[in-house]
Amino acid sequence: MKKLDRLILRSFIGPLILTFTLSVLVLLMQFVWKYVDDLVGKGLEFTVIAELLLYASATFVPMALPIAVLFASIMTMGNFGEKYELVAMKAGGISVRRVMMPMAVVVVLLTGMAFYFANNVMPTAMLKYRMTLYDITRKKPAINIRPGEYYSELEGYVIRVGSKSKDGRILEDIIIYDHSRGAGVLNVIVANSGVMEASPDNRYLHFSLRDGYSYSEEVGNENSGRRPFTSIGFSEQVITFDISSFAYNKTSEDIFKGSYQMMNINQLDTAIAKLETTFDTRVGQCRGDVTMQLRAWKRLDSTAVGQQGSVDSLLQTLPDASRSRAVSLARNTARSALRDAKMYADMLESDREYINRHRIEWQRKFTLSVACLLLFLIGAPFGSIVRKGGLGMPLVASVGFFVLYYVVGMISEKAVRESALGPEGMWVSSIVMLPIGIILTLQATTDSSFFDSSSWRKLFRRMLGRK
């Protein structure tokens, strides 16, 4: 490998790793802000949170990698142009295309790695991510009984304590309102002190109460005028609460395995084939039901009309009461038929949208991979044209290009999901960006002055001078 190639690769790989890391961190921060309420206050272990963040970071790789390639290519070529290194290379007989070649090799390898990641690693990472997030959101907040406050997170109980020791075990001035036996029974337990401990498996919470009273009153039968009231004193009493819902329990993978986001290309092909077969069968059933109703109505209409010649003639022969009932029955029948038709249409539309989501996911594994190569064809020549390095200009330009790519992609994805476009519509954003990349590459390799502001100023001055 020549020294020039090593220089170019060092200048490109460093910003690539940096921008990729920053892109993942930015996307991860967005995820954390979105689910911060589900993560805070639940007593989760650090390993659980780290596992969730790791899986979430893996799901952001297909989006962060194209951003990193675009940003790094603009920064690298911009630095070469700003420091006149690109001019020196051209003076030595090295073309811009040759300068871009080492970076292009790296980007091609990244494109292949991105496809492998999207097809093999991404489904597993998405499965683990969804499972972990689901388990965390189901977990209730950690038990935190504060002195002087009413704690009602335990189902059927409200607890108030006067004071609590530093380690949280010893409680004083305890009041427990027990509503677990229904609204017809009021049970209040008062104790001077007690000890709060969890079972070894963290499924139960034990309250060992000392020196207290248990008050019970039935209030369900108010008409009888009798309300049995019971007061029992105790020197020691143990109350057990079920806190299994507060524990972090892992869900089985079978719940999420059927989702299209957790499938590779082969699995998506199999799922799409099954869904298409089911969809065709359901279309046949709906068509058969509608046809049967139409035939029955047509047969009933011809039998009822008989010799009258038309429905209006038949209605004129009926008494007023019978005519009103017949019109009401016909109106209700038509409304029922309209509801059935709308139900069939909504059901088939939902099935078709579900199939389209599978096809979108199938195409996405290719489009996100090709995006790395496509955005490189835009970023590298653009950087060599503007000749601005650092973080300012490359950041603004890369954000602008990627927002354009992302917005067009979202619009086309929605069109595919609603069957306005076929599955190939997922490539609309690539088709839109490809001419931009070709034009920029041609301008950069031919040293065109199309993007040179001085050439535009000269052109306008000549035009104004002629006028």
Protein Blocks (a to p, Z undefined) as FASTA:
>chain_A
ZZklmmmmmmmmmmmmmmmmmmmmmmmmmmmmmmmmmmgonlpafklmmmmmmmmmmmmm
mmmmmmmmmmmmmmmmmmmmmnommmmmmmnopafklmmmmmmmmmmmmmmmmmmmmmmm
mmmmmmmmmmmmmmmmmpccdddddehiacfkbghiacddfbdcfkomacghiadddfkn
ojkbccddddfbdcddddfklpaccdddehiadddddfkbmmnopacddddddfbdcddd
dfklmpccdddfklmmmpmklccfklmmmmmmmmmmmmmmmmmmmmmmmmmmmmmmmmmm
mmmnmmnopaklmmmmpcfklmmmmmmmmmmmmmmmmmmmmmmmmmmmmmmmmmmmmmmm
mmmmmmmmmmmmmmmmmmmmmmmmnopghjllmmmmmmmmmmmmmmmmmmmmmmmmnoma
cfklmmmmmmmmmmmmmmmmmmmmnopaklpmklmmmmmmmmmmmZZ
